[in-house]
Amino acid sequence: MLYLVRMDVKIPHDLPAETAAEIKAREKAYSQQLQRDGRWLHIWRVVGEYANYSVFDVASNDELHELLQDLPLFPYMDIQVTPLAKHPSAIA
């Protein structure tokens, strides 16, 4: 199942810089692991925002929820999920 996911990151200003850097490093490693195994198909930065649009290919709503919940930045994110279905006019 394909999902379009928007993630808006809101790290508190009072979070120590070292803590934020450590969380971001773990986030990068985790997201790249999911990209390598094929579940995180695409990630695009939103220009001018600390946000991204991503496309996930996972077996179920529950699997996507687990992947998102395990993101190190999850406690600092607002997330919107849109399930995707093939469009009848698509040629691919």
Beta strands, then each sheet from edge to edge (+ up, - down):
strand 1: 2-9
strand 2: 40-45
strand 3: 51-57
strand 4: 77-84
sheet 1: 2+ 3- 1+ 4-
end
